[in-house]
């Protein structure tokens, strides 16, 4: 089978080449272009990322194409309907970083609960005083998990390992899962009222934008710590800043910020085409949250582990190998 991959760096190319070493594989660091199309005549499968537009023009140039495997969860850069007309299968990477993001959630929480960032700054100055660095235990605390999909499930498991009480708010609650994982299904208002820690694991939709807002501040437990590793717009930044300034919120761990450039895929922030105006450093430089000692911000990095990035390549390779055997997995159309 002849295969071509686009938008891959040298590390990905070496990793994928080893997995597909008995096949004819071509790699291109950039997205699909008219000149690159001329070099891949006869390919039966292509691997792409979100900047490669797989449209009618591209499909016309690749008459032998049978499979489009996008190395992303989203697939709106592909004309799926046109592929279907031509009996070209389109596959994606349904998931790859559930435990990775959940672990980062707790990295933020632990850093805040034990004031790791403040301790590090102090010791960097050769100051080993522990005054003002008193933290708090997670054991026995109540964590409210808003959104219990694949990532939320991992958060629950980790929280139970810390012997925390877990409340979950989910649009479609699963009683069997709740019993299995040991959490209580709860209304959002009840979670706000009783949680020592609030963590959000939701997609950004009209219904979830600013799900945490100024009205939420009237309901939450005083001193509650807020963690967000999902999307910045889930939380109203104005409400967050107000809550912190008034002592209503005890601290915040944020991997995402409201106002950062719209990100379709986490891996997009590593890409050379990620717009300079979306650089999180620029956003953070003047961001008032950055100046708060009880706020810890990371640069949309929760997804970014060696294993998670390899899982993207592994899923894509597996999709191709199964397709060779006549089996279709991770199929969109």
C-alpha positions as CSV (number, residue, x, y, z in Angstrom):
1,X,0.0,0.0,0.0
2,X,1.3,3.4,-0.9
3,X,0.9,6.0,1.8
4,X,1.7,9.7,2.2
5,X,1.8,11.7,5.4
6,X,1.5,15.5,5.6
7,X,2.2,18.0,8.4
8,X,4.5,15.7,10.3
9,X,7.8,16.6,12.0
10,X,10.9,14.6,12.0
11,X,10.1,12.8,15.3
12,X,6.7,11.8,14.0
13,X,8.1,10.7,10.7
14,X,10.7,8.4,12.3
15,X,8.1,6.9,14.7
16,X,5.5,6.2,11.9
17,X,8.2,5.0,9.4
18,X,9.3,2.3,12.0
19,X,5.7,1.2,12.4
20,X,5.1,1.0,8.6
21,X,8.6,-0.1,7.6
22,X,7.4,-2.6,5.0
23,X,5.3,-0.1,3.1
24,X,6.0,2.6,0.7
25,X,5.6,5.8,2.8
26,X,6.3,9.4,1.9
27,X,6.5,12.3,4.3
28,X,5.9,16.0,3.9
29,X,6.5,18.5,6.7
30,X,3.9,20.9,5.3
31,X,0.3,20.7,4.3
32,X,-1.0,19.4,1.0
33,X,-0.1,21.7,-1.9
34,X,-0.3,21.4,-5.7
35,X,3.4,20.6,-5.9
36,X,3.2,17.9,-3.2
37,X,0.3,16.3,-5.0
38,X,2.4,15.8,-8.1
39,X,4.9,13.7,-6.0
40,X,2.3,11.3,-4.6
41,X,0.6,10.0,-7.7
42,X,-0.7,6.5,-7.0
43,X,-1.1,6.8,-3.2
44,X,-3.9,4.8,-1.7
45,X,-3.9,6.4,1.7
46,X,-3.0,9.8,3.1
47,X,-2.4,11.0,6.7
48,X,-3.1,14.7,7.3
49,X,-3.6,17.2,10.1
50,X,-6.1,20.1,10.2
51,X,-4.3,22.5,7.9
52,X,-4.5,20.1,4.9
53,X,-7.7,20.7,3.1
54,X,-8.9,17.5,1.5
55,X,-11.4,18.8,-1.0
56,X,-12.6,17.9,-4.5
57,X,-9.5,19.4,-6.1
58,X,-7.2,17.2,-4.0
59,X,-9.4,14.1,-4.5
60,X,-9.4,14.7,-8.3
61,X,-5.6,14.7,-8.2
62,X,-5.4,11.3,-6.4
63,X,-7.6,8.9,-8.4
64,X,-6.3,5.8,-6.5
65,X,-7.0,7.2,-3.1
66,X,-9.0,4.8,-0.8
67,X,-8.3,6.2,2.7
68,X,-8.0,9.6,4.4
69,X,-6.7,9.3,8.0
70,X,-6.7,12.6,9.8
71,X,-4.3,12.8,12.8
72,X,-6.9,14.8,14.7
73,X,-10.2,14.3,16.4
74,X,-11.9,17.0,14.3
75,X,-12.4,16.5,10.6
76,X,-14.0,19.6,9.1
77,X,-10.9,20.1,6.9
78,X,-12.1,17.1,4.9
79,X,-14.9,17.0,2.4
80,X,-16.5,13.9,3.9
81,X,-19.5,13.9,1.6
82,X,-17.3,14.0,-1.5
83,X,-15.1,11.2,-0.1
84,X,-18.2,9.1,0.4
85,X,-19.3,9.6,-3.2
86,X,-16.0,8.2,-4.3
87,X,-16.0,5.3,-1.8
88,X,-13.0,6.9,0.1
89,X,-13.0,6.0,3.8
90,X,-12.3,8.9,6.2
91,X,-11.0,8.0,9.7
92,X,-10.0,10.1,12.7
93,X,-8.4,9.8,16.1
94,X,-11.4,9.7,18.4
95,X,-9.3,10.2,21.6
96,X,-5.8,10.1,22.8
97,X,-5.2,12.2,25.9
98,X,-7.8,11.3,28.5
99,X,-5.5,10.2,31.3
100,X,-2.9,12.8,30.2
101,X,-5.2,15.8,30.7
102,X,-6.6,14.3,34.0
103,X,-3.0,13.9,35.3
104,X,-2.3,17.6,34.4
105,X,-5.5,18.5,36.2
106,X,-4.0,17.0,39.4
107,X,-0.6,18.5,38.7
108,X,-2.3,21.9,38.9
109,X,-4.3,21.0,41.9
110,X,-1.3,19.6,43.8
111,X,0.8,22.6,42.9
112,X,-1.8,24.9,44.3
113,X,-2.7,22.8,47.4
114,X,1.0,22.6,48.4
115,X,2.1,25.9,47.0
116,X,4.7,24.3,44.8
117,X,5.1,27.2,42.4
118,X,5.6,29.6,45.3
119,X,8.0,27.2,47.1
120,X,10.1,26.9,43.9
121,X,10.3,30.6,43.4
122,X,11.5,31.1,46.9
123,X,14.2,28.4,46.9
124,X,15.4,29.7,43.5
125,X,16.4,32.8,45.6
126,X,18.2,30.6,48.1
127,X,15.4,31.3,50.6
128,X,14.4,28.1,52.4
129,X,11.9,29.6,54.8
130,X,8.5,27.8,55.0
131,X,6.6,30.8,56.4
132,X,3.5,31.4,54.4
133,X,3.7,28.1,52.5
134,X,1.2,26.1,54.5
135,X,-0.9,24.1,52.1
136,X,-3.9,21.8,52.5
137,X,-4.6,18.0,52.2
138,X,-6.7,16.5,49.4
139,X,-7.8,13.6,51.6
140,X,-11.3,14.1,52.8
141,X,-11.9,17.1,50.6
142,X,-14.9,17.2,48.2
143,X,-14.1,17.6,44.5
144,X,-16.8,18.6,42.1
145,X,-16.3,17.2,38.6
146,X,-18.3,19.1,36.0
147,X,-18.4,16.9,32.9
148,X,-17.6,13.2,33.3
149,X,-16.6,12.0,29.8
150,X,-13.4,10.1,29.2
151,X,-11.2,12.8,30.9
152,X,-13.7,13.3,33.8
153,X,-13.7,9.5,34.4
154,X,-9.9,9.6,34.9
155,X,-10.2,12.6,37.2
156,X,-12.7,10.7,39.3
157,X,-10.4,7.6,39.5
158,X,-7.4,9.8,40.6
159,X,-9.5,11.7,43.1
160,X,-10.7,8.4,44.7
161,X,-7.1,7.4,45.0
162,X,-6.5,10.5,47.1
163,X,-9.5,9.5,49.3
164,X,-11.5,12.5,48.2
165,X,-15.3,12.7,48.1
166,X,-16.4,13.1,44.5
167,X,-19.5,14.8,43.2
168,X,-20.2,14.7,39.4
169,X,-22.5,16.8,37.3
170,X,-23.1,15.3,33.8
171,X,-25.7,16.1,31.2
172,X,-26.5,12.4,30.8
173,X,-25.7,10.8,34.2
174,X,-24.7,7.1,34.3
175,X,-25.8,5.5,37.6
176,X,-23.9,2.3,36.9
177,X,-20.7,4.2,36.2
178,X,-21.3,6.3,39.4
179,X,-21.6,3.1,41.5
180,X,-18.5,1.5,39.8
181,X,-16.2,4.6,40.2
182,X,-17.6,5.6,43.6
183,X,-19.0,9.1,43.0
184,X,-22.3,10.8,43.6
185,X,-24.4,12.3,40.8
186,X,-25.3,15.9,41.7
187,X,-26.9,19.0,40.4
188,X,-24.6,21.8,39.4
189,X,-25.9,24.1,42.2
190,X,-25.2,21.3,44.8
191,X,-21.7,20.9,43.4
192,X,-21.1,24.6,43.7
193,X,-22.4,24.6,47.3
194,X,-20.4,21.6,48.6
195,X,-17.2,21.4,46.6
196,X,-13.8,22.4,48.0
197,X,-12.4,22.0,44.5
198,X,-14.2,22.5,41.2
199,X,-12.8,21.0,38.0
200,X,-14.3,21.5,34.5
201,X,-14.1,18.9,31.7
202,X,-16.6,20.1,29.1
203,X,-16.6,20.8,25.4
204,X,-17.2,24.4,24.5
205,X,-20.8,24.7,23.3
206,X,-23.4,27.6,23.5
207,X,-24.8,25.8,26.5
208,X,-21.4,25.5,28.4
209,X,-20.0,28.9,27.6
210,X,-19.6,30.8,30.9
211,X,-21.2,27.9,32.8
212,X,-19.2,29.4,35.7
213,X,-20.1,33.0,36.0
214,X,-20.9,35.8,38.5
215,X,-24.1,34.1,39.5
216,X,-22.0,31.0,40.3
217,X,-20.0,33.0,42.9
218,X,-23.2,33.4,45.0
219,X,-23.5,29.6,45.2
220,X,-19.9,28.2,45.6
221,X,-18.3,27.2,48.9
222,X,-16.0,30.0,50.1
223,X,-12.4,29.3,49.4
224,X,-13.1,26.8,46.6
225,X,-10.2,26.1,44.2
226,X,-11.1,26.2,40.5
227,X,-9.3,24.0,37.9
228,X,-9.9,24.3,34.2
229,X,-8.1,22.2,31.6
230,X,-11.0,22.1,29.0
231,X,-11.7,25.4,27.2
232,X,-11.1,29.0,28.5
233,X,-14.6,30.2,27.7
234,X,-16.2,27.7,30.1
235,X,-15.3,30.2,32.8
236,X,-16.2,33.9,32.8
237,X,-12.8,35.5,33.4
238,X,-14.4,38.6,34.9
239,X,-16.2,36.5,37.5
240,X,-13.1,34.5,38.2
241,X,-11.0,37.7,38.9
242,X,-13.8,39.1,41.0
243,X,-14.1,35.9,43.0
244,X,-10.3,35.8,43.6
245,X,-10.1,39.4,44.6
246,X,-12.9,39.0,47.2
247,X,-11.6,35.8,48.6
248,X,-14.6,33.8,47.4
249,X,-12.3,31.7,45.3
250,X,-9.3,30.3,47.1
251,X,-7.2,29.7,44.1
252,X,-7.2,28.7,40.4
253,X,-5.2,26.3,38.2
254,X,-5.8,27.1,34.5
255,X,-4.4,25.4,31.4
256,X,-6.7,27.4,29.2
257,X,-7.8,31.1,29.2
258,X,-10.8,32.9,27.9
259,X,-9.7,35.0,24.9
260,X,-7.0,32.7,23.7
261,X,-7.2,31.9,20.0
262,X,-9.9,29.3,19.0
263,X,-8.2,26.0,19.2
264,X,-9.7,23.0,17.3
265,X,-7.1,20.5,18.3
266,X,-4.7,20.6,21.2
267,X,-1.8,19.5,19.0
268,X,-2.5,22.7,17.0
269,X,-0.5,24.8,19.5
270,X,2.7,22.9,18.5
271,X,2.2,23.5,14.8
272,X,4.3,26.0,12.8
273,X,1.1,27.4,11.4
274,X,-0.4,28.3,14.8
275,X,-0.9,32.1,14.4
276,X,1.6,34.3,16.2
277,X,-1.3,36.5,17.4
278,X,-2.5,33.4,19.3
279,X,0.7,33.0,21.2
280,X,-0.3,32.4,24.8
281,X,2.8,34.3,26.0
282,X,1.5,37.5,24.5
283,X,-1.9,36.9,26.0
284,X,-0.5,36.2,29.4
285,X,2.0,39.0,29.5
286,X,-0.7,41.5,30.4
287,X,-3.2,39.2,31.9
288,X,-4.3,40.2,35.4
289,X,-4.6,36.5,36.4
290,X,-0.9,36.0,36.0
291,X,-0.2,38.4,38.8
292,X,-2.2,36.5,41.3
293,X,0.0,34.4,43.8
294,X,-2.9,31.9,44.2
295,X,-3.3,31.3,40.5
296,X,-1.2,28.9,38.4
297,X,-1.4,29.1,34.6
298,X,0.1,26.7,32.1
299,X,0.2,27.4,28.3
300,X,-2.5,25.0,27.1
301,X,-0.1,22.1,27.7
302,X,-2.3,19.5,29.4
303,X,-2.4,17.3,26.3
304,X,1.3,17.5,25.7
305,X,2.9,14.3,26.9
306,X,5.2,11.9,24.9
307,X,2.7,9.1,25.3
308,X,-0.4,11.1,24.2
309,X,1.3,12.4,21.1
310,X,2.5,8.9,20.2
311,X,-1.1,7.6,20.7
312,X,-2.1,9.9,17.8
313,X,0.4,8.3,15.5
314,X,-0.4,4.8,16.9
315,X,-4.1,5.2,16.3
316,X,-3.5,6.5,12.7
317,X,-1.1,3.6,11.9
318,X,-3.5,1.1,13.4
319,X,-6.3,2.5,11.2
320,X,-4.1,2.1,8.1
321,X,-3.0,-1.5,9.0
322,X,-6.6,-2.5,9.7
323,X,-7.7,-1.0,6.4
324,X,-5.2,-3.1,4.6
325,X,-6.8,-6.2,6.1
326,X,-10.2,-5.0,4.9
327,X,-11.3,-3.8,8.4
328,X,-12.5,-0.3,9.0
329,X,-11.9,1.3,12.4
330,X,-12.3,4.9,13.6
331,X,-14.5,5.5,10.6
332,X,-16.3,8.8,10.1
333,X,-18.2,8.1,6.9
